[in-house]
Every structure is written in structure tokens, then in C-alpha cells.
């Protein structure tokens, strides 16, 4: 079941992500619909039981993503 108060459109999420984030913090998650179908799930990692991670795992997860996305810049800085 999807809580109708925790649904936003992809357009709304794109235009007002702070609202989506606040809703996720309050409700635990937000479902983002695209073309009238559920497409994405935004979750509050601190409260949502679907993903249980330690603080170190959360930091490592984010750090790995940042490193992967900006690898070229980091390699240039390392020269």
C-alpha cells in the first residue's frame, strides 16, 4: 500500500525537492510517480527500516558515490 500523502510527481520532485525531503523525513519515505506509475522511492535512511545502515555505512555509501561521479576531478587534483 502506498500512502497517498507520500506521493509526488516527478515534476514536483524536480521543482521542489526540499518539500519531498521534508515529507520523507516526516513519513519515512516518498514515492515519486512518473507517467502515472511509481518510479522512485525517496527514503529517510535514519528512520526507514527498509534499509538499515550504520552511520559508517551511510558515509561510505555517499563517499563512494561522490568519488565515482567526480573521479576525473579528483584525479586531476591528485596530480
N, C-alpha and C positions, 0 to 999 in steps of 0.2 A: 504494500500500500504506500502511496505517495501522499504526503501531507500537502494539500492544495495551497497552504500558506507558505510552503517552502519550494515553490515553483517560480521560475523566472524564464523569460525568453532569452535567446542568445543575444538579441539586440539589446535588451535591457541590461544583461550582464556586461556587455561590451561598453555600454554608455554609463553605467553606474555600478562599477564593481564594488565600491565601498558599501553600498546597500546590500549587495549579495554577501559580502564578507560578514557584515553585521548580522544578517539573517542566519548565516551558517553558524556564527558564534552563539546566537540565541536558540536556534532549533537543533543544532548539531550537524546539519547538512542542508544543502540546497540542490535541487535538481534543475539543470538548465535544459530547456527544450529547444530544439532546432527543427524546423519544418513540422511542427506539431508532434514531435516524438522526443522522448527523453534521450539526451545525447551525452551530457556530462553530469558529474556529481562533484560538488564542492563540499568538502567536509572540514570540520574543525578537528584537527589532529589531537587537540588536548582533551576533547570530550567524546568524540565519536568512537564507539567500540569496534567499528569495522576494521580499523587499522590501529593496532596497539604498538606504539614505538616508544623506546626510551628517549630521553632528551638527546643523548649522544647519537642515536639512530636518526632522529629528525635532523640534527645538524649535519650529519654525514650525507643524508639524502639530499638536502638542499645544496650543500657544498659540491657534491658530485655533479649535480645538475648545472650549477653555475660554471664549474670548470669545463664541463662538456660544451656548454653553449658559447663560452668565451675563450676556448682553448687557444685560438690564434692570437688573441690579445695577450694572454698570459705567456705564450711562447715568445712573443715579441718583447715583452717586458723582461723576460729572463735573459735576453742577450746582453 
